[in-house]
Structure formats: structure tokens, C-alpha cells
Amino acid sequence: MEIPRGTGSGFIWDETGHVVTNFHVIRGADRAHVTLSDGRTYKARLVGAAPDNDLAVLQLLDAPSDGYPAIPVGSSSDLQVGQKVFAIGNPFGLDQTLTTGIISGLGREIRSAAGLPISDVIQTDAAINPGNSGGPLLDSAGRLIGINTAIASPSHAFAGVGFAMPVDSVNHVVPQLIRQGHVARPGLGVTLANDRLLKQLLARDAIPRLGALVVNVLEGSSAEKAGVQPTRRDADGKIELGDLIIEIDGQNIDNFHDLYTAISRHKMGDVVKIVVLRDGKRVELPIKLQPIA
């Protein structure tokens, strides 16, 4: 017995039939079918997914000999508020729906399917509803400038505020998904305590302030080489808290969200200066960012 997970939108990325959509559109699905604008339906396989970025890439099977028409890719770095845009998608199952509007705001932030922040998101008043997710946001020249991803609405229907992931971020993630099936992102090589535990520790005066508490340091990681201290038990079984990260390159860190945002602005191989609290003292440590899954 097959139960359809849901419907969404997408677009053809290249002539070989790679289709880009949101991860939350295909999450939990065992198989997928893609219907093109001419009515042809193809089976598709999952090539790769990036839940942190809410992106997924499918591969159409049984490609025609002449290939597929790929979408023209634009840029999101020079967009301006007030610029006219077009959204194409499948709202409420009404395929090939075109809506239009303007860019209402830039530099917004939303949460990915994994609960992590996605920065520099485009805000638009072009009508976006359930089923539009994964569809293209185009400029007036028909170039891809974003992927329609989310709406802000108490009724779960369009209320004038929609969000699209910027194409510059998409252009960084999608080639990696096609090439290796996942995205390698920069990191320190540590695992951190969750924010709820941090607030409990703060309430008990176990830590002097909020930050990102290091629970474990991965063996051979950049953090280990820099001397970052993990949480451990002493000989009597008493817990000794590890380093509390409070700054990265001068930016204040109060929680995992702050740390993730600060690191996401860098690329692998960059050296960042972190400040940790250790035994009540500030310690500065330069760390070279490493790839993490």
C-alpha cells in the first residue's frame, strides 16, 4: 500500500534532468514522481539532500535523448526591495500556477527542516501557498533568484508574507549534492550541549553566562589540535564542565544558533578566533574550520 507523502514544486537544474526542490517536500517519501509542464510524468530517484539547508536534488529517470531545458540561473546578491518577481508552483495541487509580486524585504532568517537558521532569505508578497514549496522565484528576465520555501501565516494560507531561499546559497549547495550526495559544511569538530541544559546550568549558577558548552571534542579534530577542553568526569566521578564558547571573531555567542550562524559565514579552511570561558577565565583559541557532515 502506497501513501503519497505530499505534493510540492521544483525546477530542472541542468540538461541531465536533476530537479531541485525543498527537502521538506520529499522528507519521508519512499519514491517520487515528477510531472513536467508538458504533462509528462517521470519516476525520480533521490540524489542527495541537505536538511540543514532544506534542499534536495532528484534525478529524473529515462531522460529523453535531447535532454531537458535547464532553468536560467541568476544572482541574489544584487536584489533590491521593490523589484518585481514571479513565483511558479503547484499550490493546493493547482499545477503551473504563476503569481507575481515584489521583493518586500531582504536579509530575513527562517528555520530549515532541521531546525537550523537559513540566513539572507528573500521576503516577497507574491502569493505562496502549500504546494509552492520548492518552486522557483524568478526575476523579470525569467532567471532563478530564489526557491519558494515558507510562509508566515497563522492560518497556514497566504497572508502576504512569503520567503524564498536566495539562489546564491542554492548555487553553493546543489552542485555538492549532485557530486557527492551531501553537503560538507565548516565546523570546529565538537559536540555541544543543548540550549535547555545550558539554561538549567545557568539557573544553578554552574555557568556564569549563556554560551555554547563543549560536551565532546572529536579525536583528531581542529578543536582538539587547538586545545579545546570537553566536559568530563574526574577520578571521583564529579562532572567537570568543558569550555564555554562565548565569542567567535568578536561576535557574541549565547547559544547554538549564534554559533551556527557565525560559522556559516565562513568556508572550510578559514581560521576563526574563538573565546572560551575556562575556570572563570577568558581563553582565546585560533581554530581552522574543518569539513563536517
GIWO-V945588 format. One line per field, one symbol per residue. ss: DSSP state (H for helix, E for strand, L for the rest). burial: 1 if it has 24 or more other ideal C-beta (glycine too) atoms within 12 Angstrom, else 0. A space follows every 50 residues. Layout:
ss->???
burial->???
This chain:
ss->LLLLLLLLLLEELLLLLEEEELHHHHLLLLLEEEELLLLLEEEEEEEEEE HHHLEEEEEELLLLLLLLLLLLELLLLLLLLLLEEEEEELHHHLLLEEEE EEEEEEEEEEELLLLLEEEEEEEELLLLLLLLLLLEEELLLLLEEEEEEE ELLLLLLLLLLEEEEEHHHHHHHHHHHHHHLLLLEEELLEEELLHHHHHH HHHLLLLLLLLEEEEEELLLLHHHHHLLLLLEELLLLLEELLLEEEEELL EELLLHHHHHHHHHLLLLLLEEEEEEEELLEEEEEEEELEEEL
burial->00000011111111001111111111101001110100000101111111 11111111110000000100101101001000111111111000101110 11111101111110011111111111111111111111100011111111 11000001001111111111111101110001111111110110000100 10000010111111101000111001011110000000001111111110 1011111111111101000001011111000010101111000
